[in-house]
Amino acid sequence: MSKMRELVVLSGKGGTGKTSIVASFAVLTQNKVLVDCDVDAADLYLLLKPQVQEEKEFWSGQVAFIDKEKCIECEICQDVCRFEAIKDYVVDELSCEGCGFCFRVCPVDAITMLERMAGHSFISETRYGTLVHARLGIAEENSGKLVTLVRYNAKAVAERQRLEYIISDGPPGIGCPVISSLSGASLALLVTEPTLSGIHDLERVIGLCRHFGIPVLVCINKYDINEENSYRIESYCQKEGIEVAAKISFDDVVTEALVQGTPVVEYSDGRVSEQIRTLWQSVSNALNAH
């Protein structure tokens, strides 16, 4: 079997269109497993309509629990909790940060720290192939740890099914979940848009990719809404030695496809679909070169 290659599609901010592009890649690519690394706000499944085959609980972090039979209501725990998570000697799990301070100061050992169920991970089937995804619980943290679990599951699926590609829809920004989705990848495709914030965010995520030694391609989405800024992005990338793999036009057909819950390359054979096909060709060439 040829070497497994992992593509991560990133953007410095949300709303640039990376999920739509990943969904189209799902249509265009054979022999792959799909991954949604945006565990805080996963939405790739909305386009791929997966059927869940495997679901597991994700346990991470701790939450305080007060044993009412042991508690002497001394109020020490309530006084020291800077998160105001304890009221009337009951812990509010959403407010508790799991620091364990109350556990340490309780004079009668009435408080224990329990592992908390922080979300779920899934392995699902779509008509485009296997999708590995997850959902973090409300107000939960440790999304970087959950992303790592999702990527581990995806690699296991790829090895078991002897698949050539792992295609990941990464989270926005440059924080811990992005680092968890990026480290060790074969290639990063950075989707940006021709706005001032888009240019700034692109520079930040390029810096992150370089820190981890990940090769980079850039796609300018909706490039024709501001061609001057698109030119600035191209000039910046040229100066930095980064290839702009594609420029995708603004077109209402993308929104129409989203409303229908269908990847745009499957919904229409128009200009945008052709540009995405060209983008995938550049991406696959780059993946095969590494």
Buried (B, 14 or more C-beta within 10 A) or exposed (E): EEEBBBBBBBBBBBEBBBBBBBBBBBBBBEEBBBBBBBBBEBBBBEBBEBEEEEEEEBEBBBBBBBEEEEBEEBEBBBEBBEEEBBEEBEBBBEBBBBBBBBBEBBEEEBBBBBEBBBBBBBBBBBEBBBBBBBBBBEEBBBBBBBBBBBBEBBBEBBEEEEBBBBBBBBBBBBEBBBBBBBBEBBBBBBBBBBBEEBBEBBBEBBEBBEEEEBBBBBBBBBBEEBEEBBEBBBEBBEEEEBEBBBBBBBBEBBEEBBEEEBBBBBBBEBEBBBBBBBBBEBBBEBBEEE
